[in-house]
Amino acid sequence: MKLETDLIHLGRPSETPAPVNPPVVRTSTVTFDSLGEMRDVKQRRGEGERLFSYGRRGTPTTHALEDAISRLECGEHTQLLPSGVAAINLVFMTLLRPGGHVVIADSVYLPVRRIVEGWLRPWGIVVDFFDGTPEHLLSQLRTDTQLIYTEVPGSLVYDMQDLPALASIATKRDIPLAVDNTWASGILMRPLEHGATVSLMAGTKYVVGHSDVMLGSVTANGDIGRRLGEMAVTQGQCLGGDDAYLALRGLRTLKCRMETHASNAQRLGDWLAQQPRVARIHQPSRTEHVGHDLWQRDFNGTNGLLTVEFTVDTDTARVDALVEQLMLFGIGSSWGGFESLALPCDIATARSLDDSWLRRGPCLRLHVGLEAPGDLEADLGRAWQALEN
Ligand SMILES: *Cc1c(COP(=O)(O)O)cnc(C)c1O
């Protein structure tokens, strides 16, 4: 079956008569008929079976969401977490040991640097960054490298990477490769199909799609998939039934939401590229985007994100004034919901290898929502005048 067909049918109750959606199970305790039944469940659980045995270990509602995300990511095991950042931490917690070494892409989501400074380095893990190219990755690997961690495309300006080439280096050296797949959210690209070991997502963004739930997921095959699940239990990481229910509901419409986000963002990107003071539109689907060929080769489409880079002589205060003028774009973090958002961003603070951003113009990230694109264009057109006042 095609992915979009499975996304409609996965994780739904099979007994009849049945509701269309799985019921929300809210529980800590799970009760058994007898001690014998309880002991049997615990034994099978110990042997690796996924069973309904205690709230922290998952419920039929979270299991349904796990199955759907496993299909979306084309992997065997999915672990759910209470946020995308918790998903990143689970990967590091499972695959790194004190005294070990990790290589991280320079274009990662900024809070990863907080994990590096606040946890990994103080706990004796050596961290190096690479510029996204296979050549630089090779030069940063050491004999004690335990993990390669990347995100494709990178945060804020969507730096492309040759994922199969990175995966082939990782495989040859027998080092796990973890990929943050939030941008594609499974529907546009699946890292495990390109040779990655682990794919993680902030489900908070497009999977949930309605800006009302925090969610992380980590998907992997075989032994590493099982180890990630065991570490989540060890760490006490779990997701509530209501959040799992809403995420599963969001997943049903992921495909059609993504198509509308993409066509709206493509149209706005074309329009913005013609506006005064625009130096560049960062959006992998644009032919002038660096690595556009890799995007065409590895991805099924684009999403609602684009970032406007202003000419170098543009004052950041003018960009702030433009944002204040917008009526249809909310001011706030995150993206992937149905609504449009605008966020000025300083790329230089998010990179440690590439200082070219210190000499470039300010940037404005837009998440293009499901509004009529003509209305969004008119809103931006009005606000653009703030640049010249
Ligand atoms: C938002 C985001 C995260 C973190 O997700 P939260 O659910 O907000 O913790 C991780 N990676 C990327 C690429 C993101 O955009």
The ligand as a Tripos MOL2 file, in Angstrom:
@<TRIPOS>MOLECULE
LIG
   15    15     1     0     0
SMALL
NO_CHARGES

@<TRIPOS>ATOM
      1 C1         11.3040   21.9620   16.9290 C.3       1 LIG1
      2 C2         12.4190   21.0700   16.6050 C.ar      1 LIG1
      3 C3         12.9120   20.1600   17.5440 C.ar      1 LIG1
      4 C4         12.4280   20.1150   18.9620 C.3       1 LIG1
      5 O1         11.1110   19.7660   19.1230 O.3       1 LIG1
      6 P1         10.2790   20.1650   20.4420 P.3       1 LIG1
      7 O2          9.1050   19.2770   20.3560 O.co2     1 LIG1
      8 O3          9.9930   21.6250   20.3310 O.co2     1 LIG1
      9 O4         11.1550   19.8410   21.6340 O.co2     1 LIG1
     10 C5         13.9260   19.3070   17.1520 C.ar      1 LIG1
     11 N1         14.4450   19.3500   15.9240 N.ar      1 LIG1
     12 C6         14.0130   20.2230   15.0030 C.ar      1 LIG1
     13 C7         14.6430   20.2330   13.6500 C.3       1 LIG1
     14 C8         12.9900   21.1080   15.3040 C.ar      1 LIG1
     15 O5         12.6010   22.0030   14.3890 O.3       1 LIG1
@<TRIPOS>BOND
     1     1     2 1
     2     2     3 ar
     3     2    14 ar
     4     3     4 1
     5     3    10 ar
     6     4     5 1
     7     5     6 1
     8     6     7 2
     9     6     8 1
    10     6     9 1
    11    10    11 ar
    12    11    12 ar
    13    12    13 1
    14    12    14 ar
    15    14    15 1
@<TRIPOS>SUBSTRUCTURE
     1 LIG1         1 GROUP 0 **** ****
